[in-house]
Amino acid sequence: MMKSVSTALLGVGLMLGATSFNASAQDAARGVFQACEPEIKAHCSEVTPGEGRIFACMYAYEDKLSAKCSHAIDDLADAMDFLFANANEALAICAPDIEAQCSETEVGGGRILTCLSEKQDKVGAECKQVIDVFSEKFGLKDDGS
């Protein structure tokens, strides 16, 4: 029982790590802050960062956002939509491989996905497909592969 709980936690780390989050979602979030820097300075400079307060402030001023800022927010939303739409299925498919191959891997930052990617020769065919899709979506695939 304890092993299944740790597998579930590792899987959540895979999914959250795939956004935070993993490298790509972190890049997308940074991209929002870079693309929206003028709007943040103009409308949200008094807001204490954290817990989504900057995004809430920007939402309040959505009619004043530049196209560049709006596109960056859309890119982040697309990444999050993909993650939430596919996380449960990916976990169900890869849970045995996470437990067998990556149980010692620290959760977060995309480390579980990276572990599975590095051990693709030892994971099941369905999990390999999940790894490929998530790696491609979140920019973890090497250009040479």
DSSP file with accessible surface (Angstrom, degrees, kcal/mol):
  #  RESIDUE AA STRUCTURE BP1 BP2  ACC     N-H-->O    O-->H-N    N-H-->O    O-->H-N    TCO  KAPPA ALPHA  PHI   PSI    X-CA   Y-CA   Z-CA
    1    1 A M     >        0   0  182      0, 0.0     4,-1.8     0, 0.0     5,-0.2   0.000 360.0 360.0 360.0 -44.8    0.0    0.0    0.0
    2    2 A M  H  >  +     0   0  151      1,-0.2     4,-2.3     2,-0.2     5,-0.2   0.897 360.0  55.2 -61.3 -36.5    2.8    2.4    0.9
    3    3 A K  H  > S+     0   0  120      1,-0.2     4,-2.2     2,-0.2    -1,-0.2   0.883 106.0  51.0 -66.0 -36.3    4.5    1.8   -2.4
    4    4 A S  H  > S+     0   0   67      2,-0.2     4,-2.4     1,-0.2    -1,-0.2   0.884 109.0  51.3 -69.7 -34.1    1.3    2.7   -4.3
    5    5 A V  H  X S+     0   0   66     -4,-1.8     4,-2.7     2,-0.2     5,-0.2   0.942 111.1  47.4 -65.6 -43.4    1.0    6.0   -2.4
    6    6 A S  H  X S+     0   0   46     -4,-2.3     4,-2.7     1,-0.2    -2,-0.2   0.898 110.9  52.3 -66.9 -33.9    4.6    6.8   -3.2
    7    7 A T  H  X S+     0   0    8     -4,-2.2     4,-2.7     2,-0.2    -1,-0.2   0.933 109.6  49.2 -63.8 -43.4    3.9    5.9   -6.9
    8    8 A A  H  X S+     0   0   46     -4,-2.4     4,-2.7     2,-0.2    -2,-0.2   0.929 112.3  47.7 -62.0 -43.8    0.9    8.2   -6.9
    9    9 A L  H  X S+     0   0  111     -4,-2.7     4,-2.4     1,-0.2    -2,-0.2   0.917 112.1  49.7 -64.3 -40.0    3.0   11.0   -5.4
   10   10 A L  H  X S+     0   0   13     -4,-2.7     4,-2.2    -5,-0.2    -1,-0.2   0.905 110.6  51.1 -64.0 -38.8    5.8   10.4   -7.9
   11   11 A G  H  X S+     0   0    0     -4,-2.7     4,-2.7     2,-0.2    -2,-0.2   0.919 107.9  50.8 -65.0 -42.1    3.2   10.5  -10.7
   12   12 A V  H  X S+     0   0   70     -4,-2.7     4,-3.7     1,-0.2     5,-0.4   0.929 109.9  51.9 -60.9 -39.6    1.8   13.8   -9.4
   13   13 A G  H  X S+     0   0    1     -4,-2.4     4,-3.2     1,-0.2    97,-0.4   0.888 107.0  53.4 -62.1 -38.0    5.4   15.0   -9.4
   14   14 A L  H  X S+     0   0    2     -4,-2.2     4,-1.8     2,-0.2    -2,-0.2   0.955 115.2  39.7 -59.2 -48.9    5.7   13.8  -13.0
   15   15 A M  H  < S+     0   0   12     -4,-2.7     4,-0.4     2,-0.2    -2,-0.2   0.936 122.1  40.2 -71.0 -45.8    2.7   15.8  -14.0
   16   16 A L  H >X S+     0   0   90     -4,-3.7     4,-2.7     1,-0.2     3,-1.4   0.901 115.5  53.4 -69.1 -37.1    3.4   18.8  -11.9
   17   17 A G  H 3< S+     0   0    0     -4,-3.2     4,-0.3    -5,-0.4    -2,-0.2   0.833  96.9  66.2 -64.9 -29.4    7.0   18.5  -12.8
   18   18 A A  T 3< S+     0   0    0     -4,-1.8     7,-0.4    -5,-0.2    -1,-0.3   0.671 119.1  23.1 -69.1 -11.3    6.0   18.5  -16.4
   19   19 A T  T <4 S-     0   0    2     -3,-1.4    -2,-0.2    -4,-0.4    -1,-0.2   0.616 122.6 -53.7-120.1 -23.1    4.9   22.0  -15.9
   20   20 A S  S  < S+     0   0   43      1,-2.9     2,-0.6    -4,-2.7    -3,-0.1   0.256 138.4  58.3-130.9-173.2    6.8   23.4  -12.9
   21   21 A F  S    S+     0   0   67     -5,-0.4    -1,-2.9    -4,-0.3    88,-0.2   0.409 106.6   3.2 -30.5-120.8    6.5   22.9  -12.8
   22   22 A N     >  -     0   0    0     -2,-0.6     4,-2.5    -6,-0.2     5,-0.2  -0.547  68.2 -94.4-103.8 178.7    8.6   21.6  -15.6
   23   23 A A  H  > S+     0   0   43     86,-0.2     4,-2.6     1,-0.2     5,-0.2   0.904 121.8  49.9 -59.1 -41.4   11.1   23.5  -17.6
   24   24 A S  H  > S+     0   0   30    114,-0.5     4,-2.8     2,-0.2    -1,-0.2   0.921 112.3  44.3 -69.0 -43.7    8.6   24.4  -20.3
   25   25 A A  H  > S+     0   0    0     -7,-0.4     4,-3.0     2,-0.2    -1,-0.2   0.894 113.6  52.0 -69.1 -36.2    5.8   25.7  -18.1
   26   26 A Q  H  X S+     0   0   71     -4,-2.5     4,-3.0     2,-0.2    -2,-0.2   0.932 111.4  47.7 -61.3 -43.4    8.4   27.6  -16.1
   27   27 A D  H  X S+     0   0   89     -4,-2.6     4,-2.8    -5,-0.2    -2,-0.2   0.908 111.8  50.0 -62.3 -40.8    9.6   29.1  -19.3
   28   28 A A  H  X S+     0   0   22     -4,-2.8     4,-2.1     2,-0.2    -2,-0.2   0.916 112.0  47.5 -64.5 -41.4    6.1   29.9  -20.3
   29   29 A A  H  X S+     0   0   16     -4,-3.0     4,-2.2     2,-0.2    -2,-0.2   0.937 113.7  47.0 -65.1 -44.1    5.4   31.6  -17.0
   30   30 A R  H  X S+     0   0  122     -4,-3.0     4,-2.6     1,-0.2    -2,-0.2   0.902 109.3  56.0 -61.3 -38.5    8.7   33.5  -17.3
   31   31 A G  H  X S+     0   0   22     -4,-2.8     4,-3.2    -5,-0.2     5,-0.3   0.886 105.6  51.2 -60.9 -38.3    7.6   34.4  -20.8
   32   32 A V  H  X S+     0   0    0     -4,-2.1     4,-2.5    40,-0.2    -1,-0.2   0.949 110.9  47.5 -63.1 -47.1    4.4   35.8  -19.5
   33   33 A F  H  < S+     0   0   83     -4,-2.2    -2,-0.2     2,-0.2     4,-0.2   0.886 116.5  44.0 -65.1 -35.4    6.2   38.0  -17.0
   34   34 A Q  H >< S+     0   0  137     -4,-2.6     3,-1.1     2,-0.2    -2,-0.2   0.948 117.1  44.3 -71.9 -47.4    8.7   39.1  -19.7
   35   35 A A  H 3< S+     0   0   11     -4,-3.2    34,-0.3     1,-0.2    -2,-0.2   0.818 121.1  40.9 -66.4 -30.2    6.0   39.8  -22.3
   36   36 A a  T 3X S+     0   0    0     -4,-2.5     4,-3.0    -5,-0.3     5,-0.3   0.277  78.6 114.0-102.8  10.5    3.7   41.5  -19.8
   37   37 A E  H <> S+     0   0   94     -3,-1.1     4,-2.8     1,-0.2     5,-0.3   0.895  77.5  49.5 -52.7 -45.2    6.4   43.5  -18.0
   38   38 A P  H  > S+     0   0   88      0, 0.0     4,-2.4     0, 0.0    -1,-0.2   0.926 114.2  45.8 -61.7 -40.0    5.0   46.9  -19.2
   39   39 A E  H  >>S+     0   0   15     -3,-0.2     4,-2.9     2,-0.2     5,-0.5   0.898 112.5  50.4 -68.0 -40.4    1.5   45.9  -18.1
   40   40 A I  H  X5S+     0   0   27     -4,-3.0     4,-2.3     1,-0.2     5,-0.3   0.939 113.6  45.5 -63.3 -44.9    2.6   44.5  -14.8
   41   41 A K  H  <5S+     0   0  132     -4,-2.8     4,-0.5    -5,-0.3    -2,-0.2   0.906 117.7  44.0 -64.0 -40.6    4.6   47.7  -14.1
   42   42 A A  H  <5S+     0   0   72     -4,-2.4    -2,-0.2    -5,-0.3    -1,-0.2   0.881 133.0  13.3 -73.9 -37.5    1.7   50.0  -15.2
   43   43 A H  H  <5S+     0   0   55     -4,-2.9    -3,-0.2    -5,-0.2    -2,-0.2   0.653 132.0  34.2-116.4 -20.0   -1.2   48.2  -13.5
   44   44 A b  S ><<S+     0   0    2     -4,-2.3     3,-1.7    -5,-0.5    -3,-0.2   0.173  71.3 114.5-128.0  16.8    0.1   45.7  -10.9
   45   45 A S  T 3  S+     0   0   78     -4,-0.5    -1,-0.1     1,-0.3    -4,-0.1   0.761  81.3  52.0 -65.2 -22.5    3.2   47.2   -9.4
   46   46 A E  T 3  S+     0   0  177     -3,-0.1     2,-0.3     2,-0.1    -1,-0.3   0.486  87.3 104.9 -90.2  -3.7    1.6   47.5   -6.0
   47   47 A V  S <  S-     0   0   42     -3,-1.7     7,-0.1     1,-0.1    -3,-0.1  -0.623  75.3-123.8 -82.8 134.3    0.5   43.8   -6.0
   48   48 A T        -     0   0   94     -2,-0.3     5,-0.2     1,-0.1     6,-0.1  -0.650  33.4-120.8 -74.9 121.2    2.4   41.4   -3.7
   49   49 A P        +     0   0   96      0, 0.0     2,-0.1     0, 0.0    -1,-0.1  -0.265  67.2  65.3 -62.8 151.3    3.7   38.6   -6.0
   50   50 A G  S >  S+     0   0   38      0, 0.0     3,-1.9     0, 0.0     4,-0.1  -0.208  73.9  46.5 117.0 152.6    2.6   35.0   -5.2
   51   51 A E  T 3  S-     0   0  181      1,-0.3     0, 0.0     2,-0.1     0, 0.0   0.767 125.3 -63.3  55.4  30.6   -0.5   32.8   -5.1
   52   52 A G  T 3> S+     0   0   40      1,-0.1     4,-2.5     3,-0.1    -1,-0.3   0.573  98.8 131.5  79.5   8.7   -1.6   34.1   -8.5
   53   53 A R  H <> S+     0   0   96     -3,-1.9     4,-2.4     2,-0.2     5,-0.2   0.885  71.3  51.0 -65.2 -37.2   -2.1   37.7   -7.4
   54   54 A I  H  > S+     0   0   14      2,-0.2     4,-2.7     1,-0.2    -1,-0.2   0.942 112.2  47.2 -64.8 -44.1   -0.2   39.1  -10.4
   55   55 A F  H  > S+     0   0   71      1,-0.2     4,-2.3     2,-0.2    -2,-0.2   0.895 111.0  52.1 -64.3 -38.3   -2.3   37.0  -12.8
   56   56 A A  H  X S+     0   0   61     -4,-2.5     4,-1.8     2,-0.2    -1,-0.2   0.917 110.4  48.6 -63.1 -40.9   -5.5   38.1  -11.0
   57   57 A b  H  X S+     0   0   17     -4,-2.4     4,-1.0     1,-0.2    -2,-0.2   0.933 110.5  50.0 -63.5 -45.5   -4.4   41.7  -11.4
   58   58 A M  H >< S+     0   0    5     -4,-2.7     3,-0.6     1,-0.2     6,-0.2   0.881 106.5  56.4 -62.8 -35.3   -3.6   41.3  -15.0
   59   59 A Y  H >< S+     0   0  161     -4,-2.3     3,-1.6     1,-0.2    -1,-0.2   0.900 102.2  56.0 -61.5 -38.6   -7.1   39.7  -15.5
   60   60 A A  H 3< S+     0   0   69     -4,-1.8    -1,-0.2     1,-0.3    -2,-0.2   0.784 115.6  37.8 -63.8 -25.1   -8.6   42.8  -14.0
   61   61 A Y  T X< S+     0   0   87     -4,-1.0     3,-2.8    -3,-0.6     4,-0.3   0.025  76.1 128.5-112.5  25.1   -6.8   44.8  -16.8
   62   62 A E  G X   +     0   0  111     -3,-1.6     3,-1.2     1,-0.3    -1,-0.1   0.806  68.5  61.4 -56.8 -27.3   -7.2   42.3  -19.6
   63   63 A D  G 3  S+     0   0  120      1,-0.2    -1,-0.3    -3,-0.2    -2,-0.1   0.628 105.2  49.1 -74.5  -8.6   -8.7   45.0  -21.9
   64   64 A K  G <  S+     0   0  113     -3,-2.8    -1,-0.2    -6,-0.2     2,-0.2   0.321  83.9 117.2-110.8   7.0   -5.4   46.8  -21.6
   65   65 A L    <   -     0   0   29     -3,-1.2   -29,-0.1    -4,-0.3    -3,-0.0  -0.540  64.0-121.4 -79.6 141.2   -3.0   44.0  -22.4
   66   66 A S     >  -     0   0   45     -2,-0.2     4,-2.7   -31,-0.1     5,-0.2  -0.284  25.6-109.8 -71.0 163.5   -0.8   44.1  -25.4
   67   67 A A  H  > S+     0   0   66      1,-0.2     4,-2.7     2,-0.2     5,-0.2   0.902 120.2  55.0 -61.0 -39.9   -1.0   41.4  -28.1
   68   68 A K  H  > S+     0   0  146      1,-0.2     4,-1.9     2,-0.2    -1,-0.2   0.929 110.6  44.7 -60.4 -45.0    2.4   40.2  -27.0
   69   69 A a  H  > S+     0   0    0    -34,-0.3     4,-2.3     2,-0.2    -2,-0.2   0.940 112.7  50.9 -65.6 -46.8    1.3   39.8  -23.4
   70   70 A S  H  X S+     0   0   39     -4,-2.7     4,-2.4     1,-0.2    -2,-0.2   0.899 109.8  50.4 -59.4 -41.4   -2.0   38.1  -24.4
   71   71 A H  H  X S+     0   0  115     -4,-2.7     4,-2.3     2,-0.2    -1,-0.2   0.897 108.8  51.8 -65.6 -39.1   -0.2   35.6  -26.6
   72   72 A A  H  X S+     0   0   14     -4,-1.9     4,-2.0    -5,-0.2   -40,-0.2   0.913 110.6  48.2 -64.5 -40.0    2.2   34.7  -23.8
   73   73 A I  H  X S+     0   0   46     -4,-2.3     4,-2.6     1,-0.2    -2,-0.2   0.917 110.2  52.3 -65.6 -41.4   -0.8   34.1  -21.5
   74   74 A D  H  X S+     0   0   86     -4,-2.4     4,-2.6     1,-0.2    -2,-0.2   0.899 107.5  52.4 -60.7 -40.7   -2.5   32.0  -24.2
   75   75 A D  H  X S+     0   0  102     -4,-2.3     4,-1.9     2,-0.2    -1,-0.2   0.915 111.0  46.5 -62.7 -42.6    0.7   29.9  -24.5
   76   76 A L  H  X S+     0   0   21     -4,-2.0     4,-2.4   -48,-0.2    -2,-0.2   0.929 112.1  50.8 -65.3 -43.1    0.8   29.2  -20.8
   77   77 A A  H  X S+     0   0   40     -4,-2.6     4,-2.9     1,-0.2    -2,-0.2   0.896 108.3  52.6 -62.3 -39.8   -2.9   28.4  -20.7
   78   78 A D  H  X S+     0   0   86     -4,-2.6     4,-2.4     2,-0.2    -1,-0.2   0.911 109.5  48.9 -62.0 -42.8   -2.4   25.9  -23.6
   79   79 A A  H  X S+     0   0   10     -4,-1.9     4,-2.3     1,-0.2    -2,-0.2   0.924 113.5  46.6 -63.2 -42.4    0.4   24.2  -21.7
   80   80 A M  H  X S+     0   0   43     -4,-2.4     4,-2.8     2,-0.2     5,-0.3   0.906 110.4  52.7 -68.1 -40.5   -1.7   24.0  -18.6
   81   81 A D  H  X S+     0   0  104     -4,-2.9     4,-2.4     2,-0.2    -1,-0.2   0.928 110.3  48.3 -58.7 -46.1   -4.8   22.7  -20.5
   82   82 A F  H  X S+     0   0   39     -4,-2.4     4,-1.5     2,-0.2    -2,-0.2   0.940 112.1  49.5 -59.7 -46.4   -2.7   19.9  -22.1
   83   83 A L  H  X S+     0   0    2     -4,-2.3     4,-1.8     1,-0.2     3,-0.5   0.953 114.3  42.6 -59.7 -51.4   -1.3   19.0  -18.7
   84   84 A F  H  < S+     0   0  134     -4,-2.8     4,-0.4     1,-0.2    -1,-0.2   0.843 113.5  52.5 -68.5 -31.5   -4.6   18.8  -16.9
   85   85 A A  H  < S+     0   0   79     -4,-2.4    -1,-0.2    -5,-0.3    -2,-0.2   0.776 123.1  28.0 -72.7 -24.7   -6.3   17.0  -19.8
   86   86 A N  H  X S+     0   0   49     -4,-1.5     4,-2.3    -3,-0.5     5,-0.2   0.505  92.9  92.0-117.0  -6.4   -3.7   14.3  -20.0
   87   87 A A  H  X S+     0   0   14     -4,-1.8     4,-2.6     1,-0.2     5,-0.2   0.918  87.3  47.2 -62.5 -48.2   -2.2   13.9  -16.5
   88   88 A N  H  > S+     0   0  136     -4,-0.4     4,-2.5     1,-0.2    -1,-0.2   0.921 115.0  45.4 -62.5 -44.8   -4.5   11.2  -15.1
   89   89 A E  H  > S+     0   0  125      2,-0.2     4,-2.4     1,-0.2    -1,-0.2   0.921 113.0  50.9 -65.0 -41.8   -4.2    9.0  -18.2
   90   90 A A  H  X S+     0   0    3     -4,-2.3     4,-2.7     1,-0.2    -2,-0.2   0.920 111.1  48.5 -62.1 -42.0   -0.4    9.5  -18.3
   91   91 A L  H  X S+     0   0   37     -4,-2.6     4,-2.1    -5,-0.2    -1,-0.2   0.932 110.3  51.1 -63.3 -44.7   -0.1    8.5  -14.6
   92   92 A A  H  < S+     0   0   75     -4,-2.5    -1,-0.2    -5,-0.2    -2,-0.2   0.907 115.0  43.4 -60.4 -40.0   -2.3    5.4  -15.1
   93   93 A I  H  < S+     0   0   41     -4,-2.4     4,-0.3     1,-0.2    34,-0.2   0.915 123.3  34.3 -71.4 -42.9   -0.1    4.3  -18.0
   94   94 A c  H  X S+     0   0    0     -4,-2.7     4,-2.9    -5,-0.2     3,-0.3   0.518  86.0  99.5 -96.3  -5.7    3.3    5.1  -16.5
   95   95 A A  H  X S+     0   0   24     -4,-2.1     4,-2.7     1,-0.2     5,-0.2   0.899  85.3  48.0 -52.1 -46.6    2.7    4.3  -12.8
   96   96 A P  H  > S+     0   0   82      0, 0.0     4,-2.5     0, 0.0    -1,-0.2   0.908 114.9  46.5 -62.8 -36.5    4.3    0.8  -12.9
   97   97 A D  H  >>S+     0   0   25     -3,-0.3     4,-2.9    -4,-0.3     5,-0.5   0.870 110.8  51.9 -72.6 -35.9    7.3    2.3  -14.7
   98   98 A I  H  X5S+     0   0    0     -4,-2.9     4,-2.2     2,-0.2    -1,-0.2   0.946 113.5  45.2 -62.2 -46.5    7.6    5.2  -12.3
   99   99 A E  H  X5S+     0   0   59     -4,-2.7     4,-0.6    -5,-0.2    -2,-0.2   0.927 119.7  40.4 -63.1 -44.5    7.6    2.8   -9.4
  100  100 A A  H  <5S+     0   0   70     -4,-2.5    -2,-0.2    -5,-0.2    -1,-0.2   0.870 131.1  21.3 -73.9 -38.1   10.1    0.4  -11.0
  101  101 A Q  H  <5S+     0   0   46     -4,-2.9    -3,-0.2    -5,-0.2    -2,-0.2   0.718 131.9  27.8-105.8 -26.2   12.5    2.9  -12.6
  102  102 A d  H ><<S+     0   0    1     -4,-2.2     3,-1.7    -5,-0.5    -3,-0.2   0.151  71.8 118.4-130.5  20.4   12.2    6.2  -10.8
  103  103 A S  T 3< S+     0   0   46     -4,-0.6    -1,-0.1     1,-0.3    -4,-0.1   0.760  82.4  50.1 -64.7 -22.4   11.0    5.6   -7.3
  104  104 A E  T 3  S+     0   0  179     -3,-0.1     2,-0.3    -5,-0.1    -1,-0.3   0.479  87.5 109.0 -91.8  -2.1   14.2    7.1   -5.9
  105  105 A T  S <  S-     0   0   35     -3,-1.7     2,-0.1     1,-0.1     7,-0.1  -0.575  76.1-115.1 -80.1 133.3   13.9   10.2   -8.0
  106  106 A E        -     0   0  139     -2,-0.3     2,-0.2     1,-0.1     5,-0.1  -0.436  34.0-117.0 -66.7 137.3   13.0   13.4   -6.2
  107  107 A V  S    S+     0   0   58     -2,-0.1    -1,-0.1     4,-0.1     2,-0.1  -0.497  70.1  43.5 -78.1 142.2    9.6   14.8   -7.2
  108  108 A G  S >  S+     0   0   17    -98,-0.2     3,-1.7    -2,-0.2   -91,-0.1  -0.168  76.9  59.5 111.7 157.7    9.3   18.2   -8.9
  109  109 A G  T 3  S-     0   0   39      1,-0.3   -86,-0.2   -88,-0.2   -87,-0.1   0.681 121.7 -67.4  66.0  17.5   11.0   20.2  -11.6
  110  110 A G  T 3> S+     0   0    2    -97,-0.4     4,-2.5   -88,-0.1    -1,-0.3   0.585  97.6 133.4  80.8  10.8   10.4   17.6  -14.3
  111  111 A R  H <>  +     0   0  102     -3,-1.7     4,-2.8     2,-0.2     5,-0.1   0.863  69.1  50.7 -66.4 -36.1   12.7   15.1  -12.7
  112  112 A I  H  > S+     0   0    0      2,-0.2     4,-2.8     1,-0.2     5,-0.2   0.948 112.6  46.3 -67.2 -45.3   10.3   12.1  -13.0
  113  113 A L  H  > S+     0   0    2      2,-0.2     4,-2.5     1,-0.2    -2,-0.2   0.921 113.8  49.4 -61.6 -41.0    9.8   12.8  -16.7
  114  114 A T  H  X S+     0   0   56     -4,-2.5     4,-2.6     2,-0.2    -2,-0.2   0.930 110.2  51.0 -63.3 -43.1   13.5   13.2  -17.1
  115  115 A d  H  X S+     0   0    7     -4,-2.8     4,-1.4     1,-0.2    -2,-0.2   0.942 111.8  46.4 -59.1 -49.2   14.1    9.9  -15.3
  116  116 A L  H  < S+     0   0    1     -4,-2.8     3,-0.2     1,-0.2    -1,-0.2   0.898 111.5  52.5 -61.1 -39.6   11.6    8.1  -17.5
  117  117 A S  H >< S+     0   0   37     -4,-2.5     3,-1.2     1,-0.2    -1,-0.2   0.909 109.2  49.0 -62.2 -41.3   13.1    9.7  -20.6
  118  118 A E  H 3< S+     0   0  145     -4,-2.6    -1,-0.2     1,-0.3     3,-0.2   0.748 117.1  42.1 -70.3 -23.5   16.6    8.5  -19.6
  119  119 A K  T >< S+     0   0   68     -4,-1.4     3,-2.7    -3,-0.2     4,-0.4   0.001  72.3 128.6-112.3  28.8   15.3    5.0  -18.9
  120  120 A Q  G X   +     0   0   54     -3,-1.2     3,-1.1     1,-0.3    -1,-0.2   0.796  67.6  63.8 -56.3 -29.9   13.1    4.7  -22.0
  121  121 A D  G 3  S+     0   0  127      1,-0.2    -1,-0.3    -3,-0.2    -2,-0.1   0.655 106.3  45.3 -70.1 -11.2   14.7    1.4  -22.9
  122  122 A K  G <  S+     0   0  125     -3,-2.7     2,-0.2    -6,-0.2    -1,-0.2   0.367  98.9  84.6-111.1   1.6   13.4   -0.1  -19.6
  123  123 A V  S <  S-     0   0    9     -3,-1.1   -29,-0.0    -4,-0.4     5,-0.0  -0.690  84.6 -90.6-105.9 162.2    9.8    1.2  -19.7
  124  124 A G     >  -     0   0   34     -2,-0.2     4,-2.3   -31,-0.1     5,-0.2  -0.181  36.1-110.2 -66.5 160.5    6.7   -0.2  -21.4
  125  125 A A  H  > S+     0   0   76      1,-0.2     4,-1.7     2,-0.2     5,-0.1   0.881 117.2  50.7 -60.7 -41.6    5.7    0.8  -24.9
  126  126 A E  H  > S+     0   0  130      1,-0.2     4,-1.8     2,-0.2    -1,-0.2   0.908 110.4  49.3 -65.8 -39.9    2.6    2.7  -23.8
  127  127 A c  H  > S+     0   0    1    -34,-0.2     4,-3.0     1,-0.2    -2,-0.2   0.887 105.5  58.3 -66.8 -35.8    4.7    4.7  -21.3
  128  128 A K  H  X S+     0   0   75     -4,-2.3     4,-2.6     1,-0.2    -1,-0.2   0.904 105.3  50.5 -58.0 -40.7    7.3    5.4  -24.0
  129  129 A Q  H  X S+     0   0  129     -4,-1.7     4,-2.5     2,-0.2    -1,-0.2   0.916 110.4  49.0 -63.7 -42.3    4.5    7.1  -26.0
  130  130 A V  H  X S+     0   0   19     -4,-1.8     4,-2.9     2,-0.2     5,-0.3   0.935 110.9  50.6 -61.1 -45.7    3.5    9.2  -23.0
  131  131 A I  H  X S+     0   0    1     -4,-3.0     4,-3.0     1,-0.2     5,-0.3   0.927 111.1  48.8 -58.3 -46.5    7.1   10.2  -22.5
  132  132 A D  H  X S+     0   0   57     -4,-2.6     4,-2.5    -5,-0.2     5,-0.2   0.929 113.1  46.3 -60.4 -45.9    7.4   11.2  -26.1
  133  133 A V  H  X S+     0   0   75     -4,-2.5     4,-2.7     2,-0.2    -2,-0.2   0.947 117.3  42.3 -64.5 -48.5    4.2   13.3  -26.1
  134  134 A F  H  X S+     0   0    8     -4,-2.9     4,-2.5     2,-0.2     6,-0.3   0.909 114.6  51.3 -66.3 -40.9    5.0   15.0  -22.8
  135  135 A S  H  <>S+     0   0    4     -4,-3.0     5,-3.0    -5,-0.3     6,-1.1   0.916 114.1  43.8 -62.8 -41.8    8.7   15.6  -23.8
  136  136 A E  H ><5S+     0   0  142     -4,-2.5     3,-1.1    -5,-0.3    -2,-0.2   0.936 114.8  48.7 -68.0 -45.1    7.7   17.1  -27.1
  137  137 A K  H 3<5S+     0   0   93     -4,-2.7    -2,-0.2     1,-0.3    -1,-0.2   0.878 118.2  39.5 -63.0 -38.3    4.9   19.2  -25.6
  138  138 A F  T 3<5S-     0   0    2     -4,-2.5  -114,-0.5    -5,-0.2    -1,-0.3   0.199 113.6-110.8-104.2  17.3    7.1   20.6  -22.9
  139  139 A G  T < 5S+     0   0   62     -3,-1.1    -3,-0.2    -4,-0.2    -4,-0.1   0.780  79.6 124.6  68.4  29.2   10.3   21.0  -24.8
  140  140 A L      < +     0   0   52     -5,-3.0     2,-0.3    -6,-0.3    -4,-0.2   0.499  43.5 100.6 -98.4  -4.8   12.3   18.3  -23.2
  141  141 A K  S    S-     0   0   74     -6,-1.1     2,-0.1    -7,-0.1    -9,-0.0  -0.644  75.8-121.2 -82.0 136.4   13.1   16.4  -26.4
  142  142 A D    >   -     0   0  128     -2,-0.3     3,-1.5     1,-0.1    -2,-0.1  -0.480  16.5-126.9 -69.7 146.7   16.6   17.0  -27.8
  143  143 A D  T 3  S+     0   0  172      1,-0.3    -1,-0.1    -2,-0.1    -2,-0.0   0.817 109.1  56.6 -63.4 -27.8   16.6   18.4  -31.3
  144  144 A G  T 3         0   0   83      0, 0.0    -1,-0.3     0, 0.0    -2,-0.0   0.477 360.0 360.0 -84.6  -1.2   18.8   15.5  -32.4
  145  145 A S    <         0   0  107     -3,-1.5    -4,-0.0     0, 0.0     0, 0.0  -0.377 360.0 360.0 -93.9 360.0   16.5   12.7  -31.2
